[in-house]
Amino acid sequence: SFNKLSAKDSSGNYLERRPLNTLKLNNTFIASEKLSYTVETLYTGTRYDTDFSSYPYNKVQTGNYTIWNLTANFLLSPKITFYAKGTNLTNKYYEEVYNYGSYGRTFMTGLNIKF
């Protein structure tokens, strides 16, 4: 999905932390009846924020990053699925909030259980 946003305040300034463009692409591959993989690409375009590290506060431009994620799902039973997920696979440094870095490469596993 692609989103183009032009959120501005009454003075015509872009609202903070709202990207002008975002793109999310997912592609799921079915390897077998029990195994599937999902590749996800997330792009965040230009955003504006405030630098509070000095006074007077300055407006800064952030954004413009792409994150790649991969998830594998293995069906153990009709109600239980094991998953393994890797996020930010390229270990891209990015900031959703100015001067606050986000997670680097992360791996997790777990079970999804349907009741």
C-alpha positions as CSV (number, residue, x, y, z in Angstrom):
1,S,0.0,0.0,0.0
2,F,1.2,3.5,-0.7
3,N,0.2,6.6,1.3
4,K,0.8,10.2,0.3
5,L,0.0,12.6,3.2
6,S,-0.1,16.4,3.4
7,A,-1.0,17.0,7.0
8,K,-0.5,20.7,7.9
9,D,-1.5,22.9,10.8
10,S,-3.4,26.2,10.4
11,S,-0.1,28.1,9.6
12,G,0.7,25.7,6.7
13,N,3.5,23.9,8.5
14,Y,3.7,20.1,8.2
15,L,2.6,18.3,11.3
16,E,5.5,16.6,13.2
17,R,6.3,12.9,12.8
18,R,4.0,12.3,10.0
19,P,5.7,11.0,6.9
20,L,4.8,12.6,3.6
21,N,5.0,9.2,1.8
22,T,4.9,5.6,3.1
23,L,5.0,2.4,1.2
24,K,4.3,-1.1,2.5
25,L,4.8,-4.2,0.4
26,N,4.1,-7.8,1.6
27,N,4.6,-11.0,-0.4
28,T,3.8,-14.4,1.1
29,F,5.2,-17.6,-0.4
30,I,3.5,-20.9,0.3
31,A,6.3,-23.5,0.5
32,S,4.1,-26.4,1.5
33,E,0.8,-27.1,3.3
34,K,2.5,-26.3,6.6
35,L,5.2,-23.8,5.8
36,S,4.9,-20.2,4.5
37,Y,7.3,-17.2,4.3
38,T,6.4,-13.5,4.2
39,V,8.8,-10.8,3.0
40,E,7.9,-7.3,4.0
41,T,9.3,-4.0,2.9
42,L,8.5,-0.7,4.7
43,Y,9.5,2.7,3.3
44,T,9.1,5.9,5.3
45,G,9.6,9.2,3.5
46,T,10.5,12.6,4.7
47,R,9.1,13.7,8.1
48,Y,9.6,16.8,10.2
49,D,10.3,16.9,13.9
50,T,11.6,19.3,16.6
51,D,15.2,19.2,18.0
52,F,14.7,19.8,21.7
53,S,18.5,19.5,22.5
54,S,19.0,23.3,22.2
55,Y,17.0,26.5,22.7
56,P,15.4,27.9,20.7
57,Y,14.1,24.6,19.4
58,N,14.8,23.9,15.7
59,K,12.7,22.1,13.2
60,V,14.6,19.2,11.6
61,Q,13.9,16.8,8.7
62,T,14.0,13.1,9.4
63,G,12.8,9.9,7.6
64,N,13.7,8.4,4.3
65,Y,14.5,4.9,5.3
66,T,13.5,1.4,4.2
67,I,13.2,-1.6,6.5
68,W,13.1,-5.3,5.4
69,N,11.4,-8.0,7.5
70,L,11.0,-11.7,7.0
71,T,8.6,-14.1,8.8
72,A,8.3,-17.9,8.5
73,N,5.3,-19.7,9.8
74,F,5.1,-23.5,10.4
75,L,1.7,-25.1,11.1
76,L,2.1,-27.5,14.0
77,S,-1.6,-28.4,14.3
78,P,-4.8,-26.7,13.1
79,K,-4.7,-24.4,16.1
80,I,-1.0,-23.9,16.7
81,T,1.5,-22.2,14.5
82,F,5.2,-21.7,15.2
83,Y,6.8,-18.5,13.8
84,A,10.2,-17.1,13.4
85,K,10.6,-13.4,12.5
86,G,13.4,-11.1,11.7
87,T,12.9,-7.4,11.6
88,N,15.2,-4.7,10.2
89,L,17.3,-7.4,8.5
90,T,19.7,-4.9,7.1
91,N,20.3,-3.4,10.5
92,K,19.4,0.1,9.2
93,Y,19.8,2.9,11.7
94,Y,16.7,5.1,11.7
95,E,14.7,7.4,14.0
96,E,10.9,7.5,14.3
97,V,11.4,10.3,16.8
98,Y,14.3,12.7,16.3
99,N,17.4,11.7,18.4
100,Y,15.7,8.4,19.5
101,G,17.1,5.5,17.6
102,S,14.9,2.5,16.8
103,Y,15.6,-1.2,17.2
104,G,18.4,-2.6,15.0
105,R,18.2,-6.1,13.6
106,T,15.9,-8.2,15.8
107,F,14.9,-11.9,15.8
108,M,12.1,-13.5,17.6
109,T,10.2,-16.8,17.7
110,G,6.9,-17.8,19.3
111,L,3.7,-19.7,19.0
112,N,0.3,-18.4,17.8
113,I,-2.5,-20.4,19.5
114,K,-6.1,-20.2,18.4
115,F,-8.7,-20.9,21.1
